[in-house]
Every structure is written in C-alpha cells, then in structure tokens.
Amino acid sequence: MLTIGDKFPAFNLKAVSNTDLPDGDFERLTDQSFSGKWKLVFFWPKDFTFICPTEILAFDALADEFADRDCVVLGASTDTDFVHFAWRNSREDLGAVKFPWLADNKKELSSALGILEKDEAVALRASFLVDPDGIIRMVQANDLSVGRNPEEVLRVLDALQTDELCPCNWHSGEETIDVAKEVA
C-alpha cells in the first residue's frame, strides 16, 4: 500500500456526480482535475451493500466542511460508472450526495494504491488525504466489515493544515505543541 510521503498515482476515471443520465458519456476526472487543492479520496468495496452507504452519507454530511478547508471529496469503488449511476438513482439520499464517485472498474487506481482486498479483489475501505502537491499525507484502511469515521479524517485534515505539531485528540482551535516551550 502506498503511504505517507508517496505521490498519489495518476488516474483518469469516469465519475458519476448526480442522478442525471449524461448526454453521451459520464465526465472524466483525473489527478489534475483539482490542481492546487487538497483531496480526500476514499474507497468502498462495493455498491449496493450495507456499510458503504453509511460512510458515503457521513462523508457527504461533512462535504461542505471539507470544501471550507479547500479539500475536494472524491468517492471511489471498483464498480462501473453505470453501477454507480444505478445505485445513486435507487436511493434518494445517495442521489443527493454532493461529491463525485469514481469508477475504478479496471482496478488500475486501487492496484496502484495497493488497496485491493486479496480474496475478493475489491477495494478496501481506504482513505487518502492528498496535499495540493499530490503527496499522500494520511492513509487509513479498514477491514471490509468496519466503517470508518469521517469526522476523524476531517480532524486529521485540520491538523495537517496547521503545519504544527498536534497532540493526540487535538481539534481545530486548540493549542498545538510549542517545542520551544516544551524544552524550556
């Protein structure tokens, strides 16, 4: 699995951003689509499952907060663009999700990231915070049976954006660690 300090891989994937059937093809997003912005790219194993929508909706509930921090949210799985489209259309709450869903059906991005589950060859529940220079600054991967905490991802983004030393359980607005004060 790629880790902290690695360059996030280049990608060019179809994305489903709403429940409108496109005139022609779905839009394509690349690693350059949001140049100069932070990116949260999070993967779920499969569409039409049980834990995945809880995570998607929880990240969507925080989408405006990520945007306030100049961070674009991108969801992804190894399902196709048409499966994403069908799932979004099957549920009103998923249809209203604000961020695009990447279709990594060739498994190129998930393979490059090293997050394919060994037995089923679906993406792990993996999250990556990528800085404006395309460098991975946070990686989290969970077992397929355990959902993640989007508020923790937002907390880590806040901490990374301080460029300071942040103690355990630090939250935005709290004091960071002043090394000069600590060694004095």
WOBELBEL-V497031 format. One record per residue. N is the residue number from 1. RES is the residue in three letters. OMEGA is omega in radians with two decimals (none if undefined). NEAR is the number of other C-alpha atoms within 8 Angstrom. Layout:
N&RES&OMEGA&NEAR + N&RES&OMEGA&NEAR
This chain:
1&MET&3.04&5 + 2&LEU&-3.02&7 + 3&THR&-3.10&9 + 4&ILE&3.12&9 + 5&GLY&3.09&7 + 6&ASP&3.05&8 + 7&LYS&3.07&7 + 8&PHE&-3.06&9 + 9&PRO&3.02&8 + 10&ALA&3.07&7 + 11&PHE&3.08&8 + 12&ASN&-2.99&8 + 13&LEU&3.01&10 + 14&LYS&-3.11&12 + 15&ALA&3.07&13 + 16&VAL&-3.05&14 + 17&SER&-3.13&9 + 18&ASN&-3.11&11 + 19&THR&3.08&9 + 20&ASP&3.09&4 + 21&LEU&-3.08&5 + 22&PRO&3.03&6 + 23&ASP&-3.05&4 + 24&GLY&-3.04&4 + 25&ASP&3.04&5 + 26&PHE&3.13&9 + 27&GLU&3.07&7 + 28&ARG&3.04&8 + 29&LEU&3.12&12 + 30&THR&3.07&9 + 31&ASP&3.14&10 + 32&GLN&-3.06&6 + 33&SER&-3.08&6 + 34&PHE&-3.10&8 + 35&SER&3.10&7 + 36&GLY&3.14&6 + 37&LYS&2.92&10 + 38&TRP&3.09&11 + 39&LYS&2.91&14 + 40&LEU&3.06&12 + 41&VAL&3.14&12 + 42&PHE&-3.08&12 + 43&PHE&2.96&12 + 44&TRP&-3.03&13 + 45&PRO&-3.03&12 + 46&LYS&2.98&11 + 47&ASP&3.13&11 + 48&PHE&3.11&5 + 49&THR&-2.93&7 + 50&PHE&3.14&6 + 51&ILE&-3.04&9 + 52&CYS&-3.13&12 + 53&PRO&3.11&9 + 54&THR&3.11&9 + 55&GLU&-3.13&12 + 56&ILE&-3.12&11 + 57&LEU&3.11&11 + 58&ALA&3.05&9 + 59&PHE&3.12&9 + 60&ASP&3.12&10 + 61&ALA&3.13&7 + 62&LEU&-3.05&10 + 63&ALA&3.14&11 + 64&ASP&3.10&7 + 65&GLU&3.04&7 + 66&PHE&3.13&12 + 67&ALA&3.10&10 + 68&ASP&-3.14&7 + 69&ARG&3.12&7 + 70&ASP&-3.12&8 + 71&CYS&3.10&11 + 72&VAL&3.09&11 + 73&VAL&3.08&13 + 74&LEU&3.04&12 + 75&GLY&-3.13&13 + 76&ALA&2.94&12 + 77&SER&3.13&16 + 78&THR&3.05&14 + 79&ASP&-3.13&11 + 80&THR&3.08&9 + 81&ASP&-3.13&12 + 82&PHE&3.07&6 + 83&VAL&3.05&9 + 84&HIS&-3.12&13 + 85&PHE&-3.14&12 + 86&ALA&-3.12&8 + 87&TRP&3.11&12 + 88&ARG&-3.13&14 + 89&ASN&-3.10&10 + 90&SER&-3.09&8 + 91&ARG&-3.13&8 + 92&GLU&-3.11&8 + 93&ASP&3.10&8 + 94&LEU&3.10&13 + 95&GLY&-3.10&12 + 96&ALA&-3.13&8 + 97&VAL&-3.01&11 + 98&LYS&-3.02&8 + 99&PHE&3.14&10 + 100&PRO&3.08&11 + 101&TRP&3.14&12 + 102&LEU&3.12&14 + 103&ALA&-3.13&15 + 104&ASP&-3.03&15 + 105&ASN&3.03&9 + 106&LYS&3.08&5 + 107&LYS&-3.13&8 + 108&GLU&-3.12&8 + 109&LEU&-3.14&10 + 110&SER&3.06&12 + 111&SER&3.13&9 + 112&ALA&3.11&9 + 113&LEU&-3.13&10 + 114&GLY&-3.06&8 + 115&ILE&3.08&11 + 116&LEU&3.09&10 + 117&GLU&-2.97&9 + 118&LYS&-3.06&5 + 119&ASP&-3.05&4 + 120&GLU&-3.12&5 + 121&ALA&2.98&7 + 122&VAL&-3.13&10 + 123&ALA&2.97&15 + 124&LEU&3.00&14 + 125&ARG&-3.05&14 + 126&ALA&3.11&13 + 127&SER&3.13&12 + 128&PHE&2.93&13 + 129&LEU&-3.05&13 + 130&VAL&-3.09&15 + 131&ASP&-3.10&11 + 132&PRO&3.09&10 + 133&ASP&3.11&6 + 134&GLY&-3.13&8 + 135&ILE&3.11&12 + 136&ILE&-3.12&15 + 137&ARG&3.06&12 + 138&MET&3.04&11 + 139&VAL&3.05&11 + 140&GLN&3.07&7 + 141&ALA&-3.14&8 + 142&ASN&2.98&11 + 143&ASP&-3.13&7 + 144&LEU&-3.05&8 + 145&SER&-3.05&6 + 146&VAL&3.07&7 + 147&GLY&-3.13&11 + 148&ARG&-3.08&7 + 149&ASN&-3.13&7 + 150&PRO&3.10&10 + 151&GLU&3.09&7 + 152&GLU&3.10&7 + 153&VAL&3.09&8 + 154&LEU&3.10&9 + 155&ARG&3.13&11 + 156&VAL&3.08&9 + 157&LEU&3.10&9 + 158&ASP&-3.12&11 + 159&ALA&3.13&13 + 160&LEU&-3.08&9 + 161&GLN&3.07&6 + 162&THR&-3.00&6 + 163&ASP&-3.14&6 + 164&GLU&3.03&8 + 165&LEU&-3.07&7 + 166&CYS&-3.12&9 + 167&PRO&3.09&7 + 168&CYS&3.10&4 + 169&ASN&3.11&4 + 170&TRP&3.05&10 + 171&HIS&3.13&8 + 172&SER&-3.13&7 + 173&GLY&3.11&4 + 174&GLU&-3.14&6 + 175&GLU&3.00&5 + 176&THR&-3.12&9 + 177&ILE&3.07&9 + 178&ASP&-3.06&7 + 179&VAL&-3.13&6 + 180&ALA&3.13&6 + 181&LYS&-3.10&6 + 182&GLU&-3.09&7 + 183&VAL&-3.12&5 + 184&ALA&none&4
